[in-house]
């Protein structure tokens, strides 16, 4: 069996100009990066303003497992299938971080016969967007320390510097650091730390900004430190917003590539819905809705994290309304949620599957009943799925009153997801769409967090130390109370304990830390033991990645 990279390297890509023609994008509106990828100019995107919007399809998933679910693979397969049945469809997904590429999770270009290409480029640097975000973030950190070193005119309390540096790599040694050691010329020593790039507020701003002007305005509002009397110091106070915007101006343009079946795909913006809001950029999504009749996009990790943030943060900020949600699962993953061991997942396990359905059921009910959106369950099919297991899925489909469709897009590309595509179109055309947010803007921050915990996670309560409660109260009183909440927690469970599979309830959600993202306009609540700078596993993927004497990359998935 060929690996993903072998399949991608055997593909026959079309020149990027030909791909653009399928979306009626003029060649002069492209900024090519070689033959097979390009950026779309912001001027051209602005010119699309009066065109009607297509239908937005959100792809999300059950709580992730080591068995894998295939959310991005399903997104690509569904996009190819929609084009196959005669719809003008566009896949619009997120860029991968180098951390998972060299770590454990992998990239974000799909898999098997449902991939976006050039796969190696997309997973390794791509067009440099994340590097630009990293540089802008660290420029702000350098200018902040420079301001303190040269007289500290703004009276910044060095103990209250809140802005961290970032690196697009899993490196646990950088989670907690001490900076500015050495001579007087190196500045004032303090305890600090790094986050991974996707956890940076600049990534969130990059994904939520609607224009260069909006980007600069949001960057200027970033709170980077406080004075002794707790007055916030903003990025614009040290005149950093202009230079940061310059670093990001080209990155803000969405990236155009293609699928293995030579259908257009747009990739732009950040992943990691466990520690960030985990959505592709608003600019890419809105442009795609003008360019196609159906836009397939994705939200990171399980629906309790990715879809919740997509709906309560991105849709709220960008005035978006999904037409339907596709909830991805595999029979293997559902059996894992039912308590089956990894070693036995390929064996028939009706009892495990029955128990694991609780995870699927809660995600379906959350989307249907809390957000009022039509749902289609997409089962990423495997050859060892049995007839009895499929029969149980049909029964559950009737109980939940949602279509459950098994697809083989990993093996057969768009053809393998044809039934899923037809079902999604029929669902959009025939179902009521009563989309609403989980909570109103005016709800207090504590109550917003409690609402997410109880309604989405099945928790009984939320808890926090006195100091964290005081922080939340101060944010509420200082004018940030109308911001939505962005929860950072483990992706593996509805709870903050990654070992609790299925659909645990009556658990507590402990809030460990609170972070203000004033430019992104949301409040991050860090819950449980989740880290915003991940570490590498015992045997990282980087050990398998190599290059041969002819320059061909090997071992990349």
C-alpha positions in Angstrom: 0.0 0.0 0.0 1.4 3.4 -1.0 2.0 6.1 1.7 0.3 9.5 1.4 3.5 11.1 0.2 4.0 8.4 -2.5 0.4 9.0 -3.7 1.0 12.7 -3.8 4.3 12.4 -5.6 2.6 10.3 -8.3 -0.1 12.9 -9.0 -0.5 14.9 -12.2 -1.0 18.4 -11.0 -2.2 21.2 -13.4 -0.5 24.5 -13.5 -1.9 26.9 -11.0 -3.2 29.2 -13.7 -5.5 26.4 -15.0 -6.8 25.8 -11.5 -7.6 29.6 -11.1 -9.5 29.5 -14.4 -12.0 27.0 -12.8 -12.9 29.7 -10.3 -12.8 32.5 -12.9 -9.8 34.1 -11.2 -7.8 36.2 -13.7 -4.1 35.2 -14.0 -3.1 38.8 -13.2 -4.7 38.4 -9.8 -2.4 35.5 -8.8 1.0 35.8 -7.2 2.6 32.4 -8.1 4.9 30.4 -5.9 6.3 28.1 -8.5 4.0 26.2 -10.9 1.5 24.7 -8.4 0.6 27.2 -5.7 -0.2 30.9 -5.7 -1.5 33.7 -3.5 -4.7 35.5 -4.5 -4.5 39.2 -4.5 -6.5 41.1 -1.9 -7.6 43.7 -4.5 -9.2 40.9 -6.5 -10.9 39.5 -3.4 -12.2 43.0 -2.6 -13.7 43.2 -6.1 -15.9 40.2 -5.4 -17.9 42.1 -2.8 -21.2 42.2 -4.7 -21.3 38.6 -5.8 -23.8 36.3 -3.9 -22.5 33.8 -1.4 -22.4 30.1 -1.8 -23.4 27.5 0.8 -21.0 27.0 3.7 -20.4 23.4 4.8 -18.6 22.9 8.1 -16.7 19.6 8.6 -16.0 18.7 12.2 -15.5 15.4 14.1 -16.1 13.3 17.2 -13.5 13.6 20.0 -10.2 12.5 18.4 -8.6 9.2 19.2 -5.3 7.4 18.4 -7.4 5.4 15.9 -7.8 8.5 13.7 -10.9 10.0 12.2 -9.9 11.7 9.0 -11.5 15.1 9.2 -9.3 16.9 6.6 -9.4 13.8 4.4 -13.2 13.9 4.5 -13.2 17.7 3.8 -11.1 17.1 0.6 -13.0 14.0 -0.4 -16.4 15.8 0.0 -15.1 18.7 -2.0 -14.0 16.4 -4.8 -17.3 14.5 -4.7 -19.4 17.7 -4.9 -17.5 18.7 -8.0 -18.0 15.2 -9.3 -21.8 15.5 -9.0 -21.8 18.7 -10.9 -21.6 21.3 -8.2 -19.1 24.2 -8.3 -17.3 23.4 -5.0 -14.2 24.7 -3.3 -12.3 23.2 -0.4 -11.1 25.9 2.0 -9.1 24.5 4.9 -6.3 25.4 7.4 -2.5 25.3 7.0 -0.5 22.8 9.0 1.9 23.6 11.8 5.5 22.2 11.7 5.0 21.1 15.3 2.7 18.2 14.5 4.4 17.5 11.2 7.6 16.6 13.0 5.8 15.4 16.1 2.9 13.0 16.4 -0.3 14.2 14.8 0.9 14.7 11.2 0.1 17.3 8.6 -3.1 18.8 7.4 -3.2 18.0 3.7 -5.6 15.0 3.9 -4.7 11.5 3.1 -4.8 8.6 0.6 -6.7 9.7 -2.6 -8.3 12.7 -0.8 -5.3 15.1 -0.5 -4.4 18.6 -1.5 -1.1 19.1 -3.3 1.8 19.9 -3.5 1.7 17.9 -0.3 5.3 18.3 0.7 5.2 22.1 0.2 2.0 22.5 2.1 3.3 20.5 5.1 6.8 22.1 5.1 6.9 25.9 5.1 4.3 26.3 2.3 4.3 30.0 1.3 5.8 31.3 4.6 2.6 32.5 6.3 3.5 30.9 9.7 7.0 32.2 9.5 5.6 35.7 9.0 3.4 35.3 12.0 6.3 34.1 14.1 8.4 37.0 13.0 5.7 39.6 13.7 5.1 38.1 17.2 8.8 38.1 18.1 9.3 41.6 16.7 6.7 42.8 19.2 8.5 40.9 22.0 11.9 42.4 21.0 10.5 46.0 20.8 8.8 45.5 24.2 12.1 44.5 25.8 13.9 47.2 23.9 11.5 49.8 25.3 12.1 48.6 28.8 15.9 48.6 28.3 16.0 52.2 26.9 14.5 54.0 29.9 11.0 52.4 30.1 9.2 55.7 29.3 5.8 54.0 29.7 6.5 52.7 33.2 6.0 49.0 32.3 6.2 46.7 35.4 8.7 44.0 34.3 6.8 41.5 36.5 3.6 42.1 34.5 5.0 41.5 30.9 2.4 39.2 29.3 3.6 38.9 25.8 5.5 35.7 25.0 7.8 34.7 22.1 6.7 31.9 19.8 8.2 29.1 17.7 6.5 26.8 15.2 7.9 23.7 16.7 7.1 21.4 19.6 9.8 22.2 22.2 8.9 21.6 25.8 12.2 23.1 27.0 10.9 26.5 26.0 7.6 26.4 28.0 9.2 28.2 30.9 12.4 30.2 30.5 14.4 33.0 32.0 15.4 35.8 29.6 17.9 38.7 29.5 20.6 37.0 31.6 24.1 38.2 31.4 25.4 41.8 31.5 23.5 45.0 32.0 23.3 45.5 28.3 21.1 42.4 27.9 18.2 44.0 29.7 16.3 43.1 32.9 16.1 39.4 33.7 12.7 37.9 34.2 10.8 34.6 34.0 9.2 34.1 30.6 8.3 31.4 28.1 7.4 30.4 24.6 4.2 29.3 22.9 3.8 27.5 19.6 3.0 29.9 16.7 -0.6 28.7 16.4 -1.3 29.7 20.0 -0.1 33.3 19.3 -2.8 36.0 19.4 -1.3 37.2 16.1 -2.4 33.9 14.5 -5.9 34.5 15.8 -5.8 38.2 14.6 -4.5 37.0 11.2 -7.4 34.6 10.9 -10.1 37.0 12.0 -8.9 40.2 10.2 -10.9 41.3 7.1 -8.4 43.7 5.5 -4.9 45.2 5.9 -6.5 48.1 7.8 -8.4 45.8 10.1 -5.2 43.7 10.7 -3.2 46.8 11.7 -6.0 48.0 14.0 -6.2 44.7 15.8 -2.5 44.3 16.1 -2.3 47.8 17.7 -4.8 46.7 20.4 -2.8 43.7 21.7 -2.1 44.1 25.4 1.6 43.3 25.9 2.2 44.3 29.5 0.9 46.4 32.5 2.2 49.2 34.6 2.5 48.9 38.4 -1.0 50.3 38.7 -2.2 47.7 36.2 -2.7 50.1 33.3 -2.6 48.0 30.1 0.2 48.8 27.6 -0.7 48.1 24.0 1.4 47.2 20.9 0.6 50.6 19.4 1.9 52.3 22.5 5.4 51.2 21.5 4.7 51.9 17.8 5.0 48.2 16.8 1.7 47.8 14.9 3.0 49.3 11.6 6.1 47.1 11.3 4.2 44.0 12.3 1.6 44.7 9.6 4.4 45.1 7.0 5.6 41.6 8.0 2.1 40.1 7.5 0.9 42.0 4.5 1.7 39.3 1.9 0.9 36.4 4.3 -2.7 37.8 4.5 -3.4 36.8 0.9 -5.0 33.4 0.7 -3.2 30.4 -0.9 -4.6 28.6 -3.9 -3.7 25.0 -4.6 -5.5 21.9 -5.9 -6.7 18.4 -4.9 -5.4 15.2 -6.4 -8.4 15.4 -8.7 -7.3 18.9 -9.9 -10.1 20.7 -8.2 -9.4 24.1 -6.6 -8.5 24.3 -2.9 -7.7 27.3 -0.7 -5.5 26.8 2.4 -5.0 29.7 4.8 -4.8 30.2 8.5 -4.2 28.3 11.6 -4.9 24.9 13.2 -4.9 23.8 16.9 -8.5 24.2 18.1 -7.4 22.7 21.5 -5.3 25.8 22.4 -6.5 28.4 19.8 -9.7 29.1 17.9 -8.4 26.7 15.2 -10.1 28.1 12.1 -8.9 29.1 8.6 -9.0 32.8 7.9 -12.1 34.9 7.5 -10.6 36.4 4.3 -10.2 32.9 2.8 -13.7 31.7 3.8 -15.5 34.9 2.6 -13.6 34.9 -0.7 -14.4 31.3 -1.3 -18.1 31.9 -0.7 -18.0 34.4 -3.6 -16.0 32.0 -5.8 -18.1 28.8 -5.5 -21.6 27.5 -4.9 -20.5 25.2 -2.2 -17.6 25.8 0.2 -16.3 22.9 2.4 -14.3 24.2 5.4 -13.1 22.5 8.6 -12.8 23.2 12.3 -10.0 21.7 14.4 -10.3 18.5 16.6 -13.7 17.5 18.0 -16.9 19.5 17.6 -16.8 20.4 21.3 -13.7 22.5 20.5 -13.3 23.2 16.8 -17.0 23.6 15.9 -17.8 25.5 19.1 -15.2 28.0 18.4 -16.0 28.2 14.7 -19.6 28.9 15.5 -19.3 31.1 18.6 -16.2 33.0 17.6 -15.6 33.0 13.9 -19.2 33.1 12.7 -20.1 35.7 15.4 -17.2 37.9 14.3 -17.5 37.4 10.6 -21.3 37.2 10.2 -21.1 33.7 8.7 -23.9 31.1 8.7 -23.1 27.4 7.9 -25.7 25.6 5.8 -24.9 22.2 7.2 -22.4 20.4 9.4 -20.7 17.2 8.6 -19.6 15.3 11.7 -16.7 12.8 10.9 -16.2 9.5 12.7 -14.8 6.1 12.1 -16.1 2.8 13.4 -12.7 2.2 14.8 -12.7 5.5 16.7 -16.2 4.9 18.1 -15.1 1.5 19.4 -12.2 3.1 21.1 -14.6 5.5 22.8 -16.5 2.4 23.9 -13.4 1.1 25.7 -11.9 -1.1 23.0 -8.1 -1.4 23.1 -6.0 -0.2 20.1 -4.8 -3.7 19.4 -8.4 -5.0 18.9 -9.9 -2.1 16.9 -9.8 -4.1 13.6 -11.9 -6.9 15.1 -15.7 -6.7 15.2 -16.9 -5.2 18.4 -20.6 -4.5 18.6 -20.7 -3.9 22.3 -17.8 -1.4 22.1 -19.4 0.3 19.2 -22.7 0.6 21.0 -21.0 2.2 24.1 -18.8 4.5 22.0 -21.9 5.9 20.2 -22.4 8.1 23.3 -19.6 10.4 22.0 -21.1 10.7 18.6 -24.6 11.2 20.1 -23.5 14.1 22.3 -21.7 15.9 19.4 -24.8 15.5 17.2 -27.1 16.8 19.9 -24.8 19.7 20.6 -24.8 20.8 16.9 -28.6 20.2 16.4 -30.0 21.4 19.7 -27.5 24.0 20.9 -26.8 25.6 17.5 -29.9 24.7 15.4 -27.9 23.4 12.4 -28.6 20.4 10.1 -26.1 17.5 10.7 -24.8 14.7 8.5 -22.6 12.1 10.0 -19.8 11.0 7.7 -18.2 7.7 8.5 -14.7 7.4 7.1 -15.0 3.8 6.0 -12.4 1.0 6.4 -12.3 -2.4 4.7 -12.5 -4.2 8.0 -15.8 -2.5 9.1 -18.3 -5.3 9.3 -21.9 -5.6 8.2 -23.2 -5.9 11.8 -21.3 -2.7 12.7 -22.7 -0.9 9.7 -26.2 -2.1 10.6 -25.8 -0.6 14.1 -25.0 2.7 12.5 -28.2 2.6 10.5 -30.1 2.0 13.7 -28.4 4.9 15.4 -29.2 7.1 12.3 -32.9 6.5 12.8 -32.6 7.2 16.6 -30.7 10.4 16.1 -32.8 11.5 13.1 -29.7 12.4 11.1 -28.2 10.7 8.0 -25.2 8.5 8.6 -23.2 7.9 5.4 -20.2 5.7 5.0 -17.6 6.8 2.5 -14.4 5.4 1.0 -12.8 8.7 -0.2 -9.4 7.7 1.3 -9.2 4.8 -1.1 -11.3 6.1 -4.0 -11.2 9.9 -3.8 -14.3 11.9 -4.8 -16.1 8.8 -6.2 -15.9 7.2 -2.7 -17.7 10.2 -1.2 -20.4 10.6 -3.8 -23.3 9.5 -1.6 -22.0 11.8 1.2 -22.0 14.7 -1.2 -25.6 14.0 -2.4 -26.8 13.6 1.1 -25.2 16.9 2.2 -26.9 18.7 -0.7 -30.2 17.1 0.0 -29.9 18.0 3.7 -29.1 21.6 2.9 -32.1 21.9 0.6 -34.6 20.1 2.8 -33.7 20.9 6.4 -34.6 23.8 8.6 -31.6 25.9 9.6 -32.2 27.7 12.9 -28.6 28.7 13.5 -28.0 30.6 16.8 -25.0 31.1 19.1 -24.6 29.3 22.3 -24.6 32.5 24.4 -25.3 36.2 23.8 -22.6 38.8 23.8 -23.9 40.5 26.9 -23.6 37.3 29.1 -20.8 37.7 31.7 -17.6 35.9 31.0 -17.9 33.5 33.9 -21.4 32.5 32.7 -20.2 32.1 29.2 -17.5 29.6 30.3 -20.1 27.9 32.5 -22.5 27.6 29.6 -19.9 26.0 27.3 -18.9 23.6 30.1 -22.5 22.5 30.9 -24.1 22.6 27.5 -21.2 21.3 25.3 -19.0 19.3 27.7 -21.7 17.8 29.9 -19.9 19.2 33.0 -21.7 19.9 36.3 -19.6 23.1 37.1 -16.5 25.1 36.5 -13.9 26.0 39.1 -11.1 28.5 39.5 -8.7 29.7 42.1 -9.3 33.0 43.8 -6.7 34.7 41.7 -8.1 33.4 38.4 -11.7 34.5 39.5 -10.3 37.9 40.2 -8.7 38.1 36.8 -12.0 37.2 35.1 -13.8 39.8 37.2 -11.3 42.5 36.3 -11.6 41.7 32.6 -15.4 41.9 32.9 -15.2 45.3 34.7 -12.5 46.7 32.3 -14.8 46.5 29.2 -14.0 43.0 27.9 -17.1 41.3 29.1 -18.8 41.2 25.7 -15.9 39.1 24.2 -16.5 35.5 23.4 -14.6 32.8 25.3 -11.9 30.6 23.6 -11.4 27.4 25.7 -8.0 25.8 25.7 -8.3 22.2 27.0 -7.5 18.6 26.0 -9.0 17.5 22.7 -9.3 13.9 23.7 -12.3 14.1 26.0 -15.3 16.3 26.8 -13.7 16.6 30.2 -10.2 17.9 31.0 -9.0 14.4 31.7 -7.8 12.9 28.3 -8.3 9.3 29.6 -12.1 9.8 30.0 -13.5 8.4 26.7 -17.1 8.4 25.4 -19.3 11.2 26.9 -18.4 11.8 30.5 -20.8 14.0 32.5 -21.1 15.6 35.9 -17.4 16.5 35.9 -15.8 19.8 36.8 -13.9 22.0 34.4 -11.0 23.7 36.3 -9.9 27.0 34.8 -6.1 27.2 35.4 -5.3 30.5 33.6 -7.0 33.4 31.8 -5.5 35.3 28.9 -6.8 38.5 27.3 -6.6 38.6 23.5 -7.7 42.2 23.0 -6.8 42.3 19.3 -8.5 39.0 18.5 -11.4 40.1 20.7 -11.8 37.0 22.8 -10.8 35.7 26.2 -8.8 32.5 26.4 -9.7 30.2 29.4 -6.9 27.6 29.9 -8.4 24.5 31.5 -6.8 21.5 33.0 -3.2 20.5 32.1 -3.2 21.6 28.4 0.1 23.1 27.2 0.3 26.0 24.8 3.8 24.8 23.8 3.5 21.1 23.1 6.3 18.6 23.4 7.6 15.9 21.0 6.6 12.2 21.6 9.1 9.6 22.5 9.6 8.7 18.8 8.8 11.9 16.8 7.8 11.8 13.2 11.0 13.8 12.4 13.0 10.6 12.9 11.3 9.1 9.8 11.6 12.1 7.5 14.5 12.2 5.1 15.6 13.2 1.6 17.3 11.0 -1.0 20.2 11.9 -3.3 17.8 13.1 -6.0 16.1 15.6 -3.6 13.0 13.5 -3.1 11.4 13.8 0.4 10.6 10.4 2.0 8.9 9.4 5.3 6.5 12.4 5.4 3.4 10.4 6.3 
